[in-house]
Amino acid sequence: MSPVSITRLSRRTPAIALALLSALALLSTLALAAPTVAKAGGNSDASAACEDGGYADWTDAEGNAFRNAGACVSYAARGGSLMPVEVDPFGVSYRASGANGFVATVAGTGLEPDSSVDFIVTWGGDPFFFGNIVGASGAISFEVSSVCTSAGSQLTSVSAAGTPVGGDHTEYPLPLPDASICPPSG
């Protein structure tokens, strides 16, 4: 090697060494962070709940709706907690059941203890009531199985009726199951 090359090498050595150390530091940081990302991304139940239109049944922890399944899956994969869509004081989430059915999980909080709650499904103008009793804590959670179409009529509305603490027995409209669970009749 010529003396000129040695001089150039010696002047660049600190810059090259610094670049190599920076690259090693970045790789070390990524290697240490990878288990955390993988662990947060392992929430397959929550991710599955977002798919097939299920994202419309959930919000983030602050109550913000998801604009699509990808946003919901991404939020869950980063360790976010999916919260059921809330219509004070009730929330509902749906899953498909058979070719024409669904299961609704109804949850309510802040209700008068030992009061009654009704989950109401309506096809055309025919409502059907499913009832339950609120526990001593003022909270309730129960499942209801129903159908998307009854006697030729499509499901037209879903609601829950209950008594908030210190309030009157009130009916609250809830979202319908999305089209992936109850496709529109055509």
VOPAGU-2260 file (C-alpha; in pm, 1 decimal, decimal comma):
REM VOPAGU-2260
SITE   aa  ch    i         X         Y         Z
SITE  MET   A    0       0,0       0,0       0,0
SITE  SER   A    1     128,4     345,4     -81,9
SITE  PRO   A    2     177,4     609,1     190,2
SITE  VAL   A    3    -106,3     811,6      35,7
SITE  SER   A    4    -346,1     519,5      79,4
SITE  ILE   A    5    -240,8     469,9     439,8
SITE  THR   A    6    -300,8     837,5     510,9
SITE  ARG   A    7    -646,8     823,0     352,7
SITE  LEU   A    8    -729,0     508,0     543,3
SITE  SER   A    9    -619,5     655,8     871,5
SITE  ARG   A   10    -830,7     969,9     813,4
SITE  ARG   A   11   -1137,8     764,7     722,9
SITE  THR   A   12   -1094,9     504,5     995,0
SITE  PRO   A   13   -1282,2     707,5    1262,1
SITE  ALA   A   14   -1574,1     772,1    1022,9
SITE  ILE   A   15   -1591,6     405,4     917,7
SITE  ALA   A   16   -1564,3     287,9    1277,7
SITE  LEU   A   17   -1838,9     530,4    1381,7
SITE  ALA   A   18   -2063,0     407,6    1098,4
SITE  LEU   A   19   -2001,8      44,6    1197,2
SITE  LEU   A   20   -2070,3     117,3    1564,5
SITE  SER   A   21   -2391,4     300,8    1470,0
SITE  ALA   A   22   -2503,6       7,2    1256,2
SITE  LEU   A   23   -2426,8    -237,2    1539,5
SITE  ALA   A   24   -2618,3     -22,1    1788,0
SITE  LEU   A   25   -2919,2     -10,3    1554,0
SITE  LEU   A   26   -2911,9    -387,5    1500,6
SITE  SER   A   27   -2886,1    -446,0    1876,3
SITE  THR   A   28   -3183,4    -216,6    1939,5
SITE  LEU   A   29   -3390,7    -394,9    1674,3
SITE  ALA   A   30   -3294,4    -736,2    1810,6
SITE  LEU   A   31   -3402,6    -636,9    2160,8
SITE  ALA   A   32   -3725,7    -477,5    2038,2
SITE  ALA   A   33   -3826,9    -771,5    1815,3
SITE  PRO   A   34   -3963,5    -990,2    2098,6
SITE  THR   A   35   -4184,8    -702,0    2215,6
SITE  VAL   A   36   -4325,2    -642,5    1866,9
SITE  ALA   A   37   -4377,4   -1014,8    1814,1
SITE  LYS   A   38   -4546,3   -1050,2    2151,3
SITE  ALA   A   39   -4780,6    -757,1    2082,0
SITE  GLY   A   40   -4855,8    -894,7    1735,5
SITE  GLY   A   41   -4954,6   -1233,4    1871,8
SITE  ASN   A   42   -5309,9   -1129,4    1955,2
SITE  SER   A   43   -5474,6   -1346,1    1688,8
SITE  ASP   A   44   -5815,3   -1357,2    1864,1
SITE  ALA   A   45   -5846,3    -978,5    1856,2
SITE  SER   A   46   -5717,9    -964,4    1497,9
SITE  ALA   A   47   -5970,9   -1227,6    1390,7
SITE  ALA   A   48   -6248,6   -1023,1    1555,2
SITE  CYS   A   49   -6168,1    -736,7    1315,3
SITE  GLU   A   50   -6193,8    -941,9     997,4
SITE  ASP   A   51   -6503,6   -1001,4     784,8
SITE  GLY   A   52   -6657,3    -667,2     881,6
SITE  GLY   A   53   -6614,8    -727,7    1255,0
SITE  TYR   A   54   -6415,2    -404,6    1287,0
SITE  ALA   A   55   -6749,0    -217,9    1294,0
SITE  ASP   A   56   -6829,7    -388,1    1627,7
SITE  TRP   A   57   -6516,5    -253,1    1799,2
SITE  THR   A   58   -6346,3      73,7    1894,3
SITE  ASP   A   59   -6003,0     154,0    2031,3
SITE  ALA   A   60   -5959,7     216,0    2405,4
SITE  GLU   A   61   -6062,8     582,8    2358,1
SITE  GLY   A   62   -6388,9     489,9    2180,6
SITE  ASN   A   63   -6270,7     577,8    1827,9
SITE  ALA   A   64   -6423,8     367,3    1549,1
SITE  PHE   A   65   -6199,8     184,4    1300,7
SITE  ARG   A   66   -6231,0     290,0     935,6
SITE  ASN   A   67   -6162,0     -63,4     806,8
SITE  ALA   A   68   -6047,1    -411,9     907,9
SITE  GLY   A   69   -5680,3    -325,3     845,9
SITE  ALA   A   70   -5686,2     -38,6    1095,6
SITE  CYS   A   71   -5851,7    -261,6    1355,4
SITE  VAL   A   72   -5608,0    -552,3    1298,3
SITE  SER   A   73   -5311,5    -314,2    1313,4
SITE  TYR   A   74   -5433,6    -163,7    1640,4
SITE  ALA   A   75   -5484,1    -509,3    1794,9
SITE  ALA   A   76   -5146,2    -631,3    1665,9
SITE  ARG   A   77   -4975,1    -337,3    1840,4
SITE  GLY   A   78   -5128,8    -455,3    2168,9
SITE  GLY   A   79   -5432,2    -224,5    2169,1
SITE  SER   A   80   -5742,9    -335,1    2357,1
SITE  LEU   A   81   -6053,1    -371,3    2143,0
SITE  MET   A   82   -6363,5    -232,2    2309,8
SITE  PRO   A   83   -6719,1    -320,2    2199,2
SITE  VAL   A   84   -6912,8     -44,7    2024,2
SITE  GLU   A   85   -7090,4     139,1    2303,6
SITE  VAL   A   86   -7430,2     297,6    2295,9
SITE  ASP   A   87   -7455,8     419,9    2654,6
SITE  PRO   A   88   -7488,2     216,4    2863,8
SITE  PHE   A   89   -7476,8     -83,8    2627,3
SITE  GLY   A   90   -7232,2    -240,3    2387,3
SITE  VAL   A   91   -7282,6    -525,5    2142,3
SITE  SER   A   92   -7060,0    -744,6    1927,7
SITE  TYR   A   93   -7168,8   -1006,7    1677,1
SITE  ARG   A   94   -7043,0   -1330,3    1529,9
SITE  ALA   A   95   -7198,4   -1545,7    1260,1
SITE  SER   A   96   -7387,6   -1859,9    1355,0
SITE  GLY   A   97   -7497,0   -2088,3    1073,6
SITE  ALA   A   98   -7624,1   -1975,1     734,5
SITE  ASN   A   99   -7888,5   -1728,7     858,3
SITE  GLY   A  100   -7794,1   -1664,3    1218,4
SITE  PHE   A  101   -7581,5   -1464,3    1455,4
SITE  VAL   A  102   -7481,9   -1456,0    1818,1
SITE  ALA   A  103   -7489,6   -1114,7    1984,4
SITE  THR   A  104   -7285,4   -1050,9    2297,8
SITE  VAL   A  105   -7464,1    -774,8    2486,3
SITE  ALA   A  106   -7282,3    -590,5    2765,5
SITE  GLY   A  107   -7403,2    -309,8    2987,5
SITE  THR   A  108   -7257,4    -108,4    3275,2
SITE  GLY   A  109   -7382,9     161,9    3507,0
SITE  LEU   A  110   -7724,3      -2,5    3535,7
SITE  GLU   A  111   -7953,4     -25,6    3836,8
SITE  PRO   A  112   -7860,9    -345,0    4023,9
SITE  ASP   A  113   -8115,5    -626,6    3996,1
SITE  SER   A  114   -8308,3    -444,3    3719,9
SITE  SER   A  115   -8418,4    -605,4    3394,0
SITE  VAL   A  116   -8255,3    -567,1    3055,1
SITE  ASP   A  117   -8410,9    -657,2    2720,2
SITE  PHE   A  118   -8230,9    -718,1    2392,4
SITE  ILE   A  119   -8478,7    -645,0    2114,8
SITE  VAL   A  120   -8450,6    -764,5    1755,1
SITE  THR   A  121   -8701,9    -653,5    1494,0
SITE  TRP   A  122   -8781,5    -795,5    1151,5
SITE  GLY   A  123   -9009,8    -563,0     958,3
SITE  GLY   A  124   -9246,3    -448,8    1232,6
SITE  ASP   A  125   -9225,8    -763,0    1450,7
SITE  PRO   A  126   -9003,5    -720,2    1759,4
SITE  PHE   A  127   -8882,2   -1012,9    1966,4
SITE  PHE   A  128   -8748,1    -966,9    2322,9
SITE  PHE   A  129   -8470,9   -1153,5    2501,7
SITE  GLY   A  130   -8444,6   -1064,6    2870,2
SITE  ASN   A  131   -8192,8   -1089,4    3149,7
SITE  ILE   A  132   -8136,6    -948,2    3499,5
SITE  VAL   A  133   -7855,6    -708,1    3594,7
SITE  GLY   A  134   -7627,0    -827,9    3873,2
SITE  ALA   A  135   -7560,2    -649,6    4201,1
SITE  SER   A  136   -7259,0    -472,3    4042,6
SITE  GLY   A  137   -7479,7    -288,8    3792,6
SITE  ALA   A  138   -7311,6    -470,4    3504,7
SITE  ILE   A  139   -7445,9    -735,6    3270,1
SITE  SER   A  140   -7312,6    -949,0    2987,4
SITE  PHE   A  141   -7508,2   -1215,5    2805,4
SITE  GLU   A  142   -7532,7   -1382,5    2466,0
SITE  VAL   A  143   -7836,9   -1403,2    2242,7
SITE  SER   A  144   -7871,8   -1625,9    1936,5
SITE  SER   A  145   -8102,9   -1503,7    1662,9
SITE  VAL   A  146   -8156,7   -1502,2    1286,2
SITE  CYS   A  147   -8097,8   -1247,0    1012,6
SITE  THR   A  148   -8423,5   -1322,7     832,9
SITE  SER   A  149   -8749,5   -1431,1     998,7
SITE  ALA   A  150   -9067,9   -1525,6     811,1
SITE  GLY   A  151   -8923,5   -1367,6     496,6
SITE  SER   A  152   -8841,9   -1033,2     663,7
SITE  GLN   A  153   -8486,6    -903,7     699,1
SITE  LEU   A  154   -8362,0    -787,3    1041,9
SITE  THR   A  155   -8439,9    -413,7    1054,2
SITE  SER   A  156   -8334,5    -299,7    1402,3
SITE  VAL   A  157   -8157,7    -404,8    1718,7
SITE  SER   A  158   -8179,5    -231,9    2055,8
SITE  ALA   A  159   -8130,7    -284,0    2426,8
SITE  ALA   A  160   -8355,2    -151,2    2701,1
SITE  GLY   A  161   -8243,2    -101,4    3059,1
SITE  THR   A  162   -8237,2     134,2    3353,4
SITE  PRO   A  163   -7920,9     338,7    3411,2
SITE  VAL   A  164   -7844,1     415,5    3777,4
SITE  GLY   A  165   -8070,5     701,5    3879,5
SITE  GLY   A  166   -8245,4     707,2    3541,2
SITE  ASP   A  167   -8554,8     578,6    3368,4
SITE  HIS   A  168   -8595,4     250,8    3181,7
SITE  THR   A  169   -8486,9     349,8    2829,6
SITE  GLU   A  170   -8445,0     176,1    2494,3
SITE  TYR   A  171   -8111,0     236,2    2319,3
SITE  PRO   A  172   -8064,3     162,4    1946,5
SITE  LEU   A  173   -7768,2     -63,3    1867,4
SITE  PRO   A  174   -7588,5    -127,7    1537,5
SITE  LEU   A  175   -7709,0    -415,3    1320,2
SITE  PRO   A  176   -7476,3    -706,5    1243,1
SITE  ASP   A  177   -7265,5    -611,8     942,7
SITE  ALA   A  178   -7329,3    -748,1     593,8
SITE  SER   A  179   -7071,2   -1027,4     630,6
SITE  ILE   A  180   -7289,2   -1174,8     908,5
SITE  CYS   A  181   -7636,9   -1076,3     782,6
SITE  PRO   A  182   -7612,1   -1015,7     407,0
SITE  PRO   A  183   -7887,2    -796,7     261,9
SITE  SER   A  184   -8162,5    -997,2      95,6
SITE  GLY   A  185   -8154,0    -947,9    -269,2
